[in-house]
Amino acid sequence: MKKCSFSRRPLSPDTPSTSPDFIPSLTPKEHEVLSWCAQGKTSAEVALILNRSETTINFHIANVRMKFGVTSRHAAVIKAIKLGMPLLP
């Protein structure tokens, strides 16, 4: 049997999401969802609050994670705080 190997290309140093001074542009809905995450709400809770499906909330969270270059919602919240983005009312 042949082994399949997948190579992952590392992000280049010029990738905007890895630059320390880069603040990603979030849509209003992404910012709202991230704000609720910063308050400790789950996707299901945010879905109820915003009258959207949990799948839609997870879609927005995935977009935020991609724009921030992180792998979790918690890391996205921490990065947003470090960047000085206002999250809490």
Summary of the structure (lengths in Angstrom):
residues: 89
radius of gyration: 15.5
end to end distance: 57.5
largest distance: 57.5
contacts: 192
relative contact order: 0.16
helix: 53%
strand: 0%
